[in-house]
Amino acid sequence: MKHIKVMGVFLAIALLISSLAVTAAELKIGVVNAAVVLDKSPQKERALARLEKEFSARSKSLERKVKDLRARQAKLAQDGAILSADERKVKERKILSEQRELKRLGDEYSEDLSIRRNEELRKLEKDIAKTIIEVAKKESYDLVLYQGVIHANESLNITNKVLEILKSK
């Protein structure tokens, strides 16, 4: 179904281009490589740095808790033979409870990080879209394709122009 929609979009674009080519003396088309822009934009690096700063304390805290829990598990395994059955059972339950809590904290961390990463990605995509429109208007492009392009002649590629403007921001 998705494939049919994509083909329909490409067909519509092809028809638009062919009809415009008939009516316009010269059609100026540009193509922006989405993967390259997302990968090389300095805004991506700043967003990753913000995420790292925001989540580093939680990450280190989780790592300390995991290390501490493993140490207690190892101690229980080592001392288990000399503990009474009741003492061993109490310590095992406590460790099991801490494992569950650690898993819950890890899941929350992963979910929060994912939500924030998606927020940052949406901001970056909006900034890229604005920059592409800026380049298109400044250089009088009739059509600029951004996502969903499989192949384009290098003469149509304006990715570097978009990246230069993003780097200057």
C-alpha positions in Angstrom: 0.0 0.0 0.0 2.8 2.4 1.0 4.7 1.5 -2.2 1.6 2.4 -4.3 1.3 5.8 -2.5 5.0 6.5 -3.2 4.7 5.5 -6.8 1.6 7.8 -7.0 3.5 10.7 -5.6 6.4 10.1 -8.1 3.9 9.9 -10.9 2.2 13.1 -9.8 5.6 14.9 -9.6 6.5 13.5 -13.1 3.3 14.8 -14.5 3.7 18.1 -12.8 7.2 18.4 -14.2 6.2 17.4 -17.7 3.3 19.9 -17.7 5.5 22.6 -16.3 8.1 21.9 -18.9 5.6 22.4 -21.7 4.5 25.8 -20.3 7.7 27.1 -18.9 10.8 28.1 -20.9 13.1 26.7 -18.3 12.3 24.8 -15.1 14.8 25.1 -12.3 14.8 22.0 -10.1 16.9 21.2 -7.1 17.4 18.1 -5.0 18.5 17.9 -1.4 19.9 14.7 0.0 18.1 14.3 3.3 20.5 11.8 4.8 23.5 14.0 4.1 21.9 17.1 5.5 20.8 15.3 8.7 24.2 13.7 9.1 26.4 16.7 8.5 24.5 19.6 9.9 26.1 21.2 13.0 22.7 21.5 14.5 22.6 17.7 14.8 25.9 17.8 16.8 24.5 20.5 19.1 21.3 18.5 19.6 23.3 15.4 20.5 25.4 17.4 23.0 22.3 18.8 24.6 20.9 15.3 25.0 24.1 14.0 26.4 24.3 16.8 28.9 20.6 16.4 29.9 20.8 12.6 30.3 24.4 12.0 31.5 23.6 12.2 35.2 20.8 9.7 34.9 22.9 7.4 32.8 25.8 7.5 35.3 23.4 6.9 38.2 21.9 3.9 36.5 25.4 2.5 35.8 26.4 2.9 39.4 23.2 1.1 40.6 23.9 -1.8 38.1 27.5 -2.0 39.3 26.4 -2.0 43.0 23.7 -4.6 42.4 26.2 -6.9 40.6 28.6 -6.6 43.5 25.9 -7.6 45.9 24.9 -10.5 43.7 28.5 -11.7 43.6 28.8 -11.3 47.4 25.6 -13.3 47.9 26.9 -16.0 45.7 30.2 -16.0 47.6 28.6 -15.9 51.1 25.5 -17.9 50.3 26.9 -21.1 51.7 27.6 -19.6 55.2 24.2 -17.7 55.5 21.2 -19.3 57.0 18.4 -20.2 54.6 16.2 -17.3 55.9 19.1 -14.7 55.6 19.8 -15.9 52.1 16.1 -15.8 51.1 15.8 -12.2 52.5 18.9 -11.1 50.5 17.7 -12.8 47.4 14.3 -11.1 47.6 16.0 -7.8 48.2 18.2 -8.2 45.1 15.2 -9.4 43.0 13.3 -6.3 44.1 16.2 -4.1 43.2 16.6 -5.8 39.8 12.9 -5.0 39.0 13.4 -1.4 40.2 16.5 -1.1 38.0 14.7 -2.5 35.0 11.9 0.0 35.6 14.4 2.9 35.9 16.2 1.7 32.7 12.9 1.5 30.8 11.9 5.0 31.9 15.4 6.3 30.9 15.1 4.8 27.5 11.6 6.1 26.9 12.5 9.6 28.1 15.7 9.7 25.9 13.7 8.5 22.9 11.0 11.2 23.4 13.7 13.9 23.7 15.6 12.6 20.7 12.4 12.7 18.6 11.7 16.3 19.8 15.2 17.4 18.8 14.9 15.6 15.5 11.6 17.4 14.7 13.2 20.7 15.6 16.1 19.9 13.3 13.8 18.8 10.4 11.9 22.1 10.7 15.1 24.1 10.6 16.3 22.2 7.6 12.9 22.7 5.8 13.1 26.4 6.5 16.6 26.5 5.1 15.7 24.6 2.0 12.8 27.0 1.4 15.2 29.9 1.9 17.6 28.6 -0.7 14.8 27.8 -3.1 13.4 31.3 -2.9 16.8 33.0 -2.9 17.9 31.2 -6.0 14.4 31.0 -7.7 13.9 27.3 -7.8 10.6 26.1 -9.3 10.8 22.8 -7.5 13.0 21.3 -4.8 12.8 17.7 -3.8 13.9 16.7 -0.3 12.8 13.3 0.8 12.0 10.3 -1.2 14.5 10.9 -4.1 16.2 7.7 -5.2 18.4 9.3 -7.9 19.0 12.7 -9.2 21.6 14.2 -11.6 24.4 15.9 -9.6 23.7 19.2 -11.4 20.4 19.3 -9.6 21.9 18.7 -6.1 21.7 21.7 -3.8 22.6 19.8 -0.6 25.9 21.6 -0.1 24.2 25.0 -0.4 21.7 24.0 2.3 24.5 22.7 4.5 26.5 25.9 4.1 23.5 28.0 5.3 22.9 25.6 8.2 26.5 25.8 9.2 26.3 29.6 9.2 23.4 29.6 11.6 
